[in-house]
């Protein structure tokens, strides 16, 4: 398995947020972590990359235990993280933002260049000299993902990539994620948007109140309207 999370428990101060979280991601697989706002999706991602210290549990990435390693070491191993907040350098151009993320080629991971990323996200190529602060929210989201890919990760955590995007940009995001998968990148996507998740995901887990309450293929989830109504309906 590319990523295995076992019995993960995380806290914010005295508050217990994640309870025995467990899931797996295979090589080249797209897995959705579904749940309502506040269910624990972002905390799960932040715990995996070491931004929230877990109290117990195990995180295995490419056969290595990264449970207690600092964030920069986890990223160096090839695990990319795109947070929900679009974190770009607003005063830097698109090309300059990409250069900030550049890392050497990694074994067993696709190698991304600026030209390859401009093919993945054509909008970025058309505005390569534009400062990040003069881009729309959807364009900034593309730039955040592209900058992460410049680090040549073998697995990427995408936190709510479709949130607040126009339907046209969402379509482009679907195409980009499918291309990333074809290139060999394993992906975990946290989402509230079940329709978006169906278009890109091989399997899904549902999280509610910090606990995994479903795991299976998208077809198995589609066959369980009771699960969808109980845990995903607004």
Helices and strands as residue ranges (DSSP letters): E 3-12, E 15-25, E 30-34, H 41-48, E 54-61, E 64-65, H 71-76, E 79-82, H 94-100, H 114-120, H 122-126, G 132-134, H 137-149, E 155-159, H 167-183, E 186-191, H 194-200, E 203-208, E 211-217, H 218-222, H 225-231
